[in-house]
Amino acid sequence: MKNREEIAVKPSELVQALRAMGLTQKQIEARTGIPQPTISKIGLGRVRDVMSRHYLALLKVYEQEVTGQLVQPARVYTPRKRAGE
């Protein structure tokens, strides 16, 4: 079996595969942390340079869908305010 580094899957193909598995763009958003409009653009091939974190999040959800594992929602980075701000 090949590992991730040996298989090159386009981000648009990952989105299309997740959609074919029955996930909506909003469900993909909830599970990856990627905004729905960005998921739409990726799926249509309108994003040339997909951020690596987005690609890895899509790949993780795809792998978990294929293996039937439950997925925890992605954490969204929110900078903390410093004292006195």
C-alpha positions in Angstrom: 0.0 0.0 0.0 1.3 3.5 -0.9 1.6 6.2 1.7 0.6 9.9 1.4 4.0 10.9 -0.1 3.6 8.4 -3.0 0.1 9.4 -4.1 -0.4 12.8 -5.6 -4.1 13.7 -5.4 -5.2 17.2 -6.5 -7.0 19.2 -3.9 -10.0 19.6 -6.4 -10.2 15.8 -6.6 -10.3 15.5 -2.8 -13.2 18.0 -2.6 -15.0 16.2 -5.5 -14.5 12.8 -3.8 -15.9 14.1 -0.5 -18.9 15.5 -2.3 -19.4 12.2 -4.1 -19.4 10.5 -0.7 -22.4 12.6 0.3 -20.8 15.5 2.2 -22.0 19.0 1.6 -19.6 21.9 1.4 -20.8 23.1 4.8 -20.1 19.7 6.3 -16.6 19.7 4.8 -16.2 23.2 6.2 -17.2 22.0 9.7 -14.8 19.1 9.5 -11.8 20.9 8.0 -12.1 24.5 9.2 -11.8 25.6 5.6 -14.4 28.3 4.7 -17.2 27.1 2.4 -16.5 29.6 -0.3 -12.9 28.4 -0.4 -14.0 24.7 -0.6 -16.2 25.7 -3.6 -13.3 27.3 -5.3 -10.9 24.4 -4.6 -13.5 21.9 -5.9 -13.9 23.9 -9.1 -10.1 24.1 -9.6 -10.2 27.9 -9.2 -7.5 28.0 -6.5 -4.0 27.5 -8.0 -2.0 27.4 -4.8 -3.9 25.6 -2.0 -2.4 26.1 1.4 -0.7 23.0 2.7 -2.9 23.1 5.9 -6.0 23.1 3.7 -4.7 20.2 1.6 -3.8 18.2 4.7 -7.2 18.9 6.3 -9.0 17.7 3.2 -6.8 14.6 3.0 -7.4 13.8 6.6 -11.2 14.0 6.2 -11.0 11.9 3.0 -8.9 9.2 4.7 -11.3 9.2 7.7 -14.3 8.9 5.4 -12.7 6.0 3.6 -11.7 4.2 6.8 -15.0 5.1 8.6 -13.3 6.9 11.5 -15.0 9.8 13.2 -13.5 13.2 12.6 -13.0 15.9 15.2 -13.7 19.4 14.0 -10.6 21.4 13.1 -9.4 23.9 15.5 -9.5 27.5 14.3 -6.6 29.6 15.4 -7.7 32.7 17.3 -5.0 35.0 18.5 -5.3 35.9 22.2 -5.4 39.5 23.3 -2.5 40.6 25.5 -3.1 42.3 28.8 -3.7 46.0 28.3 -4.9 45.7 24.7 
